[in-house]
């Protein structure tokens, strides 16, 4: 059963400006494991990664119904690749019962999150 849907889109230029200004934005948004992946990237791919994670985390918080704040911080959410490369959601260190899709264009990054609760037959 679907328990929440979230969608977010962000302009790459906005994320690039924040990232160029200081490292504080990326340190607030990315978990340690995500930061390691970010640092391994080069050029525009860094901004796409950061913007995609920002959008996905915003979408997750919207799907959860809390928004980003005391109940759900950027550091509570991680989006890490499965063996296949597909993004997987984690909330407070545990895999989330949800799906995430992240996409990029030349100017924007967008993400959609669908949270679900396993249905019990019986």
BASEDREN-792234 format. One record per residue (C-alpha): residue in three letters; residue number from 1; z, y, x. Coordinates in Angstrom, 1 decimal, padded with zeros to 4 digits. Example, Ala and Ser with C-alpha at 12.3 -4.5 7.8 and 13.67 -1.06 7.14 Angstrom:
<pt><r>ALA</r><k>1</k><pz>007.8</pz><py>-004.5</py><px>012.3</px></pt>
<pt><r>SER</r><k>2</k><pz>007.1</pz><py>-001.1</py><px>013.7</px></pt>
//
This chain:
<pt><r>UNK</r><k>1</k><pz>000.0</pz><py>000.0</py><px>000.0</px></pt>
<pt><r>UNK</r><k>2</k><pz>-000.9</pz><py>003.5</py><px>001.3</px></pt>
<pt><r>UNK</r><k>3</k><pz>002.2</pz><py>005.6</py><px>001.7</px></pt>
<pt><r>UNK</r><k>4</k><pz>000.6</pz><py>008.7</py><px>003.3</px></pt>
<pt><r>UNK</r><k>5</k><pz>-002.6</pz><py>010.4</py><px>004.4</px></pt>
<pt><r>UNK</r><k>6</k><pz>-002.9</pz><py>013.2</py><px>006.9</px></pt>
<pt><r>UNK</r><k>7</k><pz>-005.9</pz><py>015.1</py><px>008.3</px></pt>
<pt><r>UNK</r><k>8</k><pz>-006.0</pz><py>017.7</py><px>011.0</px></pt>
<pt><r>UNK</r><k>9</k><pz>-008.8</pz><py>019.6</py><px>012.9</px></pt>
<pt><r>UNK</r><k>10</k><pz>-008.4</pz><py>021.9</py><px>015.9</px></pt>
<pt><r>UNK</r><k>11</k><pz>-010.7</pz><py>024.1</py><px>017.9</px></pt>
<pt><r>UNK</r><k>12</k><pz>-011.1</pz><py>022.9</py><px>021.5</px></pt>
<pt><r>UNK</r><k>13</k><pz>-011.2</pz><py>026.6</py><px>022.7</px></pt>
<pt><r>UNK</r><k>14</k><pz>-007.7</pz><py>027.2</py><px>021.2</px></pt>
<pt><r>UNK</r><k>15</k><pz>-006.3</pz><py>024.1</py><px>023.0</px></pt>
<pt><r>UNK</r><k>16</k><pz>-008.1</pz><py>025.0</py><px>026.2</px></pt>
<pt><r>UNK</r><k>17</k><pz>-006.6</pz><py>028.5</py><px>026.2</px></pt>
<pt><r>UNK</r><k>18</k><pz>-003.1</pz><py>027.2</py><px>025.6</px></pt>
<pt><r>UNK</r><k>19</k><pz>-003.5</pz><py>024.5</py><px>028.3</px></pt>
<pt><r>UNK</r><k>20</k><pz>-005.0</pz><py>027.0</py><px>030.8</px></pt>
<pt><r>UNK</r><k>21</k><pz>-002.1</pz><py>029.5</py><px>030.2</px></pt>
<pt><r>UNK</r><k>22</k><pz>000.6</pz><py>027.0</py><px>031.3</px></pt>
<pt><r>UNK</r><k>23</k><pz>001.5</pz><py>023.3</py><px>031.2</px></pt>
<pt><r>UNK</r><k>24</k><pz>004.2</pz><py>023.9</py><px>028.6</px></pt>
<pt><r>UNK</r><k>25</k><pz>001.9</pz><py>023.1</py><px>025.6</px></pt>
<pt><r>UNK</r><k>26</k><pz>000.7</pz><py>019.8</py><px>027.0</px></pt>
<pt><r>UNK</r><k>27</k><pz>004.2</pz><py>018.9</py><px>028.1</px></pt>
<pt><r>UNK</r><k>28</k><pz>005.4</pz><py>019.5</py><px>024.5</px></pt>
<pt><r>UNK</r><k>29</k><pz>002.6</pz><py>017.5</py><px>022.9</px></pt>
<pt><r>UNK</r><k>30</k><pz>002.0</pz><py>014.6</py><px>025.2</px></pt>
<pt><r>UNK</r><k>31</k><pz>004.5</pz><py>011.7</py><px>025.9</px></pt>
<pt><r>UNK</r><k>32</k><pz>004.9</pz><py>010.6</py><px>029.5</px></pt>
<pt><r>UNK</r><k>33</k><pz>002.4</pz><py>007.7</py><px>029.0</px></pt>
<pt><r>UNK</r><k>34</k><pz>-000.1</pz><py>010.0</py><px>027.4</px></pt>
<pt><r>UNK</r><k>35</k><pz>000.4</pz><py>012.6</py><px>030.2</px></pt>
<pt><r>UNK</r><k>36</k><pz>-000.5</pz><py>009.9</py><px>032.8</px></pt>
<pt><r>UNK</r><k>37</k><pz>-003.7</pz><py>009.3</py><px>030.9</px></pt>
<pt><r>UNK</r><k>38</k><pz>-004.4</pz><py>013.0</py><px>030.6</px></pt>
<pt><r>UNK</r><k>39</k><pz>-004.0</pz><py>013.5</py><px>034.3</px></pt>
<pt><r>UNK</r><k>40</k><pz>-006.4</pz><py>010.7</py><px>035.1</px></pt>
<pt><r>UNK</r><k>41</k><pz>-009.2</pz><py>012.6</py><px>033.2</px></pt>
<pt><r>UNK</r><k>42</k><pz>-011.4</pz><py>015.4</py><px>034.5</px></pt>
<pt><r>UNK</r><k>43</k><pz>-013.0</pz><py>018.6</py><px>033.2</px></pt>
<pt><r>UNK</r><k>44</k><pz>-013.7</pz><py>018.9</py><px>029.5</px></pt>
<pt><r>UNK</r><k>45</k><pz>-012.5</pz><py>015.3</py><px>028.8</px></pt>
<pt><r>UNK</r><k>46</k><pz>-008.9</pz><py>016.6</py><px>029.4</px></pt>
<pt><r>UNK</r><k>47</k><pz>-009.2</pz><py>019.2</py><px>026.7</px></pt>
<pt><r>UNK</r><k>48</k><pz>-010.8</pz><py>016.7</py><px>024.3</px></pt>
<pt><r>UNK</r><k>49</k><pz>-007.9</pz><py>014.2</py><px>025.0</px></pt>
<pt><r>UNK</r><k>50</k><pz>-005.2</pz><py>016.9</py><px>024.5</px></pt>
<pt><r>UNK</r><k>51</k><pz>-006.9</pz><py>018.3</py><px>021.4</px></pt>
<pt><r>UNK</r><k>52</k><pz>-007.4</pz><py>014.9</py><px>019.9</px></pt>
<pt><r>UNK</r><k>53</k><pz>-003.7</pz><py>013.9</py><px>020.5</px></pt>
<pt><r>UNK</r><k>54</k><pz>-002.6</pz><py>017.2</py><px>019.1</px></pt>
<pt><r>UNK</r><k>55</k><pz>-004.7</pz><py>016.7</py><px>015.9</px></pt>
<pt><r>UNK</r><k>56</k><pz>-003.6</pz><py>013.1</py><px>015.5</px></pt>
<pt><r>UNK</r><k>57</k><pz>000.1</pz><py>013.9</py><px>015.8</px></pt>
<pt><r>UNK</r><k>58</k><pz>-000.3</pz><py>016.8</py><px>013.3</px></pt>
<pt><r>UNK</r><k>59</k><pz>-002.1</pz><py>014.4</py><px>011.0</px></pt>
<pt><r>UNK</r><k>60</k><pz>000.6</pz><py>011.7</py><px>011.4</px></pt>
<pt><r>UNK</r><k>61</k><pz>003.4</pz><py>014.2</py><px>010.6</px></pt>
<pt><r>UNK</r><k>62</k><pz>001.4</pz><py>015.3</py><px>007.5</px></pt>
<pt><r>UNK</r><k>63</k><pz>001.0</pz><py>011.7</py><px>006.4</px></pt>
<pt><r>UNK</r><k>64</k><pz>004.7</pz><py>011.1</py><px>007.0</px></pt>
<pt><r>UNK</r><k>65</k><pz>005.4</pz><py>014.1</py><px>004.7</px></pt>
<pt><r>UNK</r><k>66</k><pz>007.6</pz><py>015.9</py><px>007.2</px></pt>
<pt><r>UNK</r><k>67</k><pz>005.3</pz><py>018.0</py><px>009.3</px></pt>
<pt><r>UNK</r><k>68</k><pz>006.2</pz><py>018.6</py><px>013.0</px></pt>
<pt><r>UNK</r><k>69</k><pz>009.9</pz><py>019.6</py><px>013.2</px></pt>
<pt><r>UNK</r><k>70</k><pz>013.4</pz><py>018.2</py><px>013.4</px></pt>
<pt><r>UNK</r><k>71</k><pz>012.5</pz><py>015.0</py><px>011.5</px></pt>
<pt><r>UNK</r><k>72</k><pz>009.3</pz><py>014.3</py><px>013.6</px></pt>
<pt><r>UNK</r><k>73</k><pz>008.5</pz><py>015.9</py><px>016.9</px></pt>
<pt><r>UNK</r><k>74</k><pz>005.4</pz><py>015.6</py><px>019.0</px></pt>
<pt><r>UNK</r><k>75</k><pz>007.5</pz><py>013.5</py><px>021.4</px></pt>
<pt><r>UNK</r><k>76</k><pz>008.3</pz><py>011.0</py><px>018.6</px></pt>
<pt><r>UNK</r><k>77</k><pz>004.6</pz><py>010.2</py><px>018.2</px></pt>
<pt><r>UNK</r><k>78</k><pz>002.4</pz><py>008.4</py><px>020.7</px></pt>
<pt><r>UNK</r><k>79</k><pz>-001.2</pz><py>007.4</py><px>020.4</px></pt>
<pt><r>UNK</r><k>80</k><pz>-002.1</pz><py>004.8</py><px>023.0</px></pt>
<pt><r>UNK</r><k>81</k><pz>-005.1</pz><py>002.6</py><px>023.4</px></pt>
<pt><r>UNK</r><k>82</k><pz>-005.2</pz><py>-001.1</py><px>022.3</px></pt>
<pt><r>UNK</r><k>83</k><pz>-007.0</pz><py>-003.5</py><px>024.6</px></pt>
<pt><r>UNK</r><k>84</k><pz>-010.1</pz><py>-002.8</py><px>022.7</px></pt>
<pt><r>UNK</r><k>85</k><pz>-009.7</pz><py>000.9</py><px>023.4</px></pt>
<pt><r>UNK</r><k>86</k><pz>-009.0</pz><py>001.8</py><px>019.7</px></pt>
<pt><r>UNK</r><k>87</k><pz>-006.1</pz><py>004.2</py><px>019.3</px></pt>
<pt><r>UNK</r><k>88</k><pz>-002.8</pz><py>002.8</py><px>018.1</px></pt>
<pt><r>UNK</r><k>89</k><pz>000.1</pz><py>004.8</py><px>016.6</px></pt>
<pt><r>UNK</r><k>90</k><pz>003.6</pz><py>004.6</py><px>017.8</px></pt>
<pt><r>UNK</r><k>91</k><pz>006.6</pz><py>006.3</py><px>016.2</px></pt>
<pt><r>UNK</r><k>92</k><pz>009.8</pz><py>006.6</py><px>018.2</px></pt>
<pt><r>UNK</r><k>93</k><pz>008.6</pz><py>003.8</py><px>020.5</px></pt>
<pt><r>UNK</r><k>94</k><pz>007.7</pz><py>001.3</py><px>017.8</px></pt>
<pt><r>UNK</r><k>95</k><pz>004.2</pz><py>000.5</py><px>016.5</px></pt>
<pt><r>UNK</r><k>96</k><pz>003.6</pz><py>002.3</py><px>013.3</px></pt>
<pt><r>UNK</r><k>97</k><pz>002.2</pz><py>000.7</py><px>010.1</px></pt>
<pt><r>UNK</r><k>98</k><pz>-000.7</pz><py>003.1</py><px>010.2</px></pt>
<pt><r>UNK</r><k>99</k><pz>-004.2</pz><py>003.7</py><px>011.2</px></pt>
<pt><r>UNK</r><k>100</k><pz>-005.6</pz><py>006.7</py><px>013.2</px></pt>
<pt><r>UNK</r><k>101</k><pz>-009.1</pz><py>007.9</py><px>013.9</px></pt>
<pt><r>UNK</r><k>102</k><pz>-009.9</pz><py>010.7</py><px>016.4</px></pt>
<pt><r>UNK</r><k>103</k><pz>-013.2</pz><py>012.4</py><px>016.8</px></pt>
<pt><r>UNK</r><k>104</k><pz>-014.7</pz><py>015.3</py><px>018.8</px></pt>
<pt><r>UNK</r><k>105</k><pz>-017.6</pz><py>017.6</py><px>018.6</px></pt>
<pt><r>UNK</r><k>106</k><pz>-018.6</pz><py>020.2</py><px>021.1</px></pt>
<pt><r>UNK</r><k>107</k><pz>-016.2</pz><py>022.7</py><px>019.5</px></pt>
<pt><r>UNK</r><k>108</k><pz>-013.5</pz><py>020.7</py><px>017.7</px></pt>
<pt><r>UNK</r><k>109</k><pz>-011.3</pz><py>017.7</py><px>017.6</px></pt>
<pt><r>UNK</r><k>110</k><pz>-010.2</pz><py>016.1</py><px>014.3</px></pt>
<pt><r>UNK</r><k>111</k><pz>-008.0</pz><py>013.2</py><px>013.4</px></pt>
<pt><r>UNK</r><k>112</k><pz>-007.1</pz><py>011.3</py><px>010.2</px></pt>
<pt><r>UNK</r><k>113</k><pz>-004.0</pz><py>009.1</py><px>009.8</px></pt>
<pt><r>UNK</r><k>114</k><pz>-003.4</pz><py>006.6</py><px>007.0</px></pt>
<pt><r>UNK</r><k>115</k><pz>000.2</pz><py>005.2</py><px>006.8</px></pt>
<pt><r>UNK</r><k>116</k><pz>000.8</pz><py>002.0</py><px>005.0</px></pt>
<pt><r>UNK</r><k>117</k><pz>003.6</pz><py>-000.2</py><px>003.9</px></pt>
<pt><r>UNK</r><k>118</k><pz>002.9</pz><py>-004.0</py><px>004.1</px></pt>
<pt><r>UNK</r><k>119</k><pz>002.6</pz><py>-005.5</py><px>000.6</px></pt>
<pt><r>UNK</r><k>120</k><pz>004.8</pz><py>-008.4</py><px>-000.1</px></pt>
<pt><r>UNK</r><k>121</k><pz>003.5</pz><py>-011.1</py><px>-002.3</px></pt>
<pt><r>UNK</r><k>122</k><pz>006.0</pz><py>-013.1</py><px>-004.1</px></pt>
//
